[in-house]
C-alpha cells in the first residue's frame, strides 16, 4: 500500500509538472519568446524558416502609452547572432513601415499591394532585427493621454529606453547579446540620444547592463547649421540650380540662425532664392534620391484599388513601393496578423505621423557632443551617406565627421579610399582612430538600403563583424 501511495504521488507530481511546462510553453513559446506575439504568417507572405514577432510594449501604463514593434530573427544561426535596433527618423516616421518593409527587413510589398516578396538582401542575414514605431502617435503606437502626442527628443529617448527594458523581459535570451543601435535621417538625433541614455543607465545599474557594441547612422541630421547649407551646395554641384541662385543663397542666407525644419528669421532675399531653388528643381525630382524617377500617387492609388500591378522600376528600384506598403498595412487582415491597431485608432496607418506635434526646437540640437561621448566610451561609431541624397547630403556629414575626429584628437588610421563590393566600387571611406568610420555608398539614396540593398548589406555586415570595408575587388562577405 505504501508503494502504491508513492506511485500515486509521483504520478500526480508528473501531471502537475506537465501542466506547468504546457503553461510555460503557451506563454513563452519553445524558445523563451512570447508566443502571443508570434506572427504565424503575414497575408501573401512567402514561406521562410525564421520567425517573426510583433506587438505592443507598454511604456507608461498609467497614461496608456504603448509602442508597437516588429522583430525578426536572423535568417540562420539566430541564437548566436547579435540584436540590431533600427529607428527611422522624420521625426515621426515609422521604423516598421520604413526600415522593416521598405529597406532592410525580410519582405517588400508586392506590386498589387496585397502580398509580400522576399528581400534577398535583408540585414537579417547578419543579425536579429528589431524595429520600433516611436514615439507614440507614429504608426500603430499610441497613447490614451492626449498630451503624449506632443513630444520631443528627450521624451522619445526616455520611452525607447523603457521600451527596451520591457522588451528584454519579453525576450530574455537577448539581454546578454551584443546590441547594435542603428537608424537613418532624424535617427541622427534618436540613436545618439538613446545610446547616451543607455550608457547613463549602465553606469547607475547594479544589475542588468545593455551590451552596446556599436552605433551606425545613415544620412543623419547632426548639426542643422551645417547640414542645411550643404543642401543648396548639393543642388548646385549636381546642376540642379543655376549659378546665380546658388551664389545668392550662399551670400544672403545666414545658416547660423536656422531653426529646424526651415529657415527662420532670414532675409526676404534669402527666402526668395530658396523658393526659386525648389521651383527650379520641381516636383519631378525625388530629393531623397536625385537620380530616381518619381511615382505618380493618383495613378497608383487608382490601380491598387483595381488590383492592378503598379510597380514601376527605376534603376532597379520600385519607386512606388511606399504607396504599395501603405495599401498593404491598411488591410484589416494584415493588421490582425501583426497584432497591430489593438485600440482601433481613428486614423489609418501612415508612414509619417499626422497626429504628432514634435518639438521644432529639438531639430536644431548639435549632436556632435553626444557622438563624442559614445566614442569616448569605446563604442565603435560608423556614419554613412548615400551619395545621391540632397536632403542630408554627404557634403555636410563628411565635414562634421572630420571635425569630430579633430575634437577627439584622432589621427587618420585608414586614408580616404574606395571600398569594393562584388568587384565594383561600393563607395568611399575613411577611418579615424580605432573607433570612428565614415563611409559613402555609391548610387544610394537618403534611404541607403532601399536604393542599394546589396552594398548596404555589405556595409552592415562589415560593421557588426568589426571588419573594415574591403580595399580590394575580392568577393564580398555577404
Secondary structure as the mmCIF struct_conf table of DSSP 4:
data_model
#
loop_
_struct_conf.conf_type_id
_struct_conf.id
_struct_conf.beg_label_comp_id
_struct_conf.beg_label_asym_id
_struct_conf.beg_label_seq_id
_struct_conf.end_label_comp_id
_struct_conf.end_label_asym_id
_struct_conf.end_label_seq_id
HELX_RH_AL_P HELX_RH_AL_P1 UNK A 2 UNK A 28
TURN_TY1_P TURN_TY1_P1 UNK A 30 UNK A 31
BEND BEND1 UNK A 32 UNK A 33
HELX_RH_3T_P HELX_RH_3T_P1 UNK A 35 UNK A 37
STRN STRN1 UNK A 38 UNK A 38
TURN_TY1_P TURN_TY1_P2 UNK A 43 UNK A 44
HELX_LH_PP_P HELX_LH_PP_P1 UNK A 45 UNK A 47
BEND BEND2 UNK A 49 UNK A 50
STRN STRN2 UNK A 52 UNK A 60
TURN_TY1_P TURN_TY1_P3 UNK A 61 UNK A 64
STRN STRN3 UNK A 65 UNK A 72
BEND BEND3 UNK A 75 UNK A 76
TURN_TY1_P TURN_TY1_P4 UNK A 78 UNK A 80
BEND BEND4 UNK A 81 UNK A 81
STRN STRN4 UNK A 83 UNK A 87
TURN_TY1_P TURN_TY1_P5 UNK A 90 UNK A 92
STRN STRN5 UNK A 93 UNK A 93
TURN_TY1_P TURN_TY1_P6 UNK A 95 UNK A 95
HELX_RH_PI_P HELX_RH_PI_P1 UNK A 96 UNK A 103
BEND BEND5 UNK A 104 UNK A 106
STRN STRN6 UNK A 107 UNK A 109
TURN_TY1_P TURN_TY1_P7 UNK A 111 UNK A 112
BEND BEND6 UNK A 113 UNK A 115
STRN STRN7 UNK A 116 UNK A 118
TURN_TY1_P TURN_TY1_P8 UNK A 120 UNK A 121
HELX_RH_3T_P HELX_RH_3T_P2 UNK A 123 UNK A 125
TURN_TY1_P TURN_TY1_P9 UNK A 126 UNK A 126
BEND BEND7 UNK A 127 UNK A 127
STRN STRN8 UNK A 128 UNK A 133
BEND BEND8 UNK A 135 UNK A 135
TURN_TY1_P TURN_TY1_P10 UNK A 136 UNK A 137
BEND BEND9 UNK A 138 UNK A 138
TURN_TY1_P TURN_TY1_P11 UNK A 139 UNK A 140
STRN STRN9 UNK A 142 UNK A 143
BEND BEND10 UNK A 144 UNK A 145
HELX_RH_3T_P HELX_RH_3T_P3 UNK A 146 UNK A 149
STRN STRN10 UNK A 150 UNK A 151
HELX_RH_AL_P HELX_RH_AL_P2 UNK A 153 UNK A 170
BEND BEND11 UNK A 171 UNK A 171
HELX_RH_3T_P HELX_RH_3T_P4 UNK A 172 UNK A 174
TURN_TY1_P TURN_TY1_P12 UNK A 175 UNK A 176
BEND BEND12 UNK A 177 UNK A 177
STRN STRN11 UNK A 179 UNK A 184
TURN_TY1_P TURN_TY1_P13 UNK A 185 UNK A 186
HELX_RH_AL_P HELX_RH_AL_P3 UNK A 187 UNK A 204
BEND BEND13 UNK A 206 UNK A 207
STRN STRN12 UNK A 212 UNK A 218
BEND BEND14 UNK A 219 UNK A 219
HELX_RH_AL_P HELX_RH_AL_P4 UNK A 224 UNK A 237
TURN_TY1_P TURN_TY1_P14 UNK A 238 UNK A 239
BEND BEND15 UNK A 240 UNK A 241
HELX_RH_AL_P HELX_RH_AL_P5 UNK A 243 UNK A 252
HELX_RH_3T_P HELX_RH_3T_P5 UNK A 255 UNK A 257
STRN STRN13 UNK A 259 UNK A 259
TURN_TY1_P TURN_TY1_P15 UNK A 260 UNK A 261
STRN STRN14 UNK A 262 UNK A 262
BEND BEND16 UNK A 265 UNK A 265
HELX_RH_AL_P HELX_RH_AL_P6 UNK A 268 UNK A 281
TURN_TY1_P TURN_TY1_P16 UNK A 283 UNK A 284
BEND BEND17 UNK A 285 UNK A 285
TURN_TY1_P TURN_TY1_P17 UNK A 287 UNK A 288
TURN_TY1_P TURN_TY1_P18 UNK A 290 UNK A 291
BEND BEND18 UNK A 292 UNK A 292
HELX_RH_AL_P HELX_RH_AL_P7 UNK A 297 UNK A 305
TURN_TY1_P TURN_TY1_P19 UNK A 306 UNK A 307
STRN STRN15 UNK A 313 UNK A 314
TURN_TY1_P TURN_TY1_P20 UNK A 315 UNK A 316
STRN STRN16 UNK A 317 UNK A 318
TURN_TY1_P TURN_TY1_P21 UNK A 319 UNK A 320
HELX_RH_AL_P HELX_RH_AL_P8 UNK A 321 UNK A 329
TURN_TY1_P TURN_TY1_P22 UNK A 330 UNK A 330
BEND BEND19 UNK A 331 UNK A 331
HELX_RH_AL_P HELX_RH_AL_P9 UNK A 332 UNK A 337
TURN_TY1_P TURN_TY1_P23 UNK A 338 UNK A 339
TURN_TY1_P TURN_TY1_P24 UNK A 342 UNK A 343
BEND BEND20 UNK A 346 UNK A 347
BEND BEND21 UNK A 351 UNK A 351
STRN STRN17 UNK A 352 UNK A 352
BEND BEND22 UNK A 354 UNK A 355
STRN STRN18 UNK A 357 UNK A 358
BEND BEND23 UNK A 360 UNK A 360
HELX_RH_3T_P HELX_RH_3T_P6 UNK A 361 UNK A 364
HELX_RH_AL_P HELX_RH_AL_P10 UNK A 368 UNK A 376
TURN_TY1_P TURN_TY1_P25 UNK A 377 UNK A 378
STRN STRN19 UNK A 381 UNK A 386
TURN_TY1_P TURN_TY1_P26 UNK A 387 UNK A 388
BEND BEND24 UNK A 390 UNK A 392
HELX_RH_AL_P HELX_RH_AL_P11 UNK A 394 UNK A 408
TURN_TY1_P TURN_TY1_P27 UNK A 409 UNK A 409
HELX_LH_PP_P HELX_LH_PP_P2 UNK A 410 UNK A 411
STRN STRN20 UNK A 412 UNK A 421
TURN_TY1_P TURN_TY1_P28 UNK A 422 UNK A 423
STRN STRN21 UNK A 424 UNK A 432
TURN_TY1_P TURN_TY1_P29 UNK A 433 UNK A 435
STRN STRN22 UNK A 436 UNK A 441
TURN_TY1_P TURN_TY1_P30 UNK A 442 UNK A 443
BEND BEND25 UNK A 446 UNK A 447
HELX_RH_AL_P HELX_RH_AL_P12 UNK A 448 UNK A 451
HELX_RH_AL_P HELX_RH_AL_P13 UNK A 453 UNK A 464
TURN_TY1_P TURN_TY1_P31 UNK A 465 UNK A 466
HELX_LH_PP_P HELX_LH_PP_P3 UNK A 468 UNK A 470
BEND BEND26 UNK A 471 UNK A 472
BEND BEND27 UNK A 474 UNK A 474
HELX_LH_PP_P HELX_LH_PP_P4 UNK A 475 UNK A 476
#
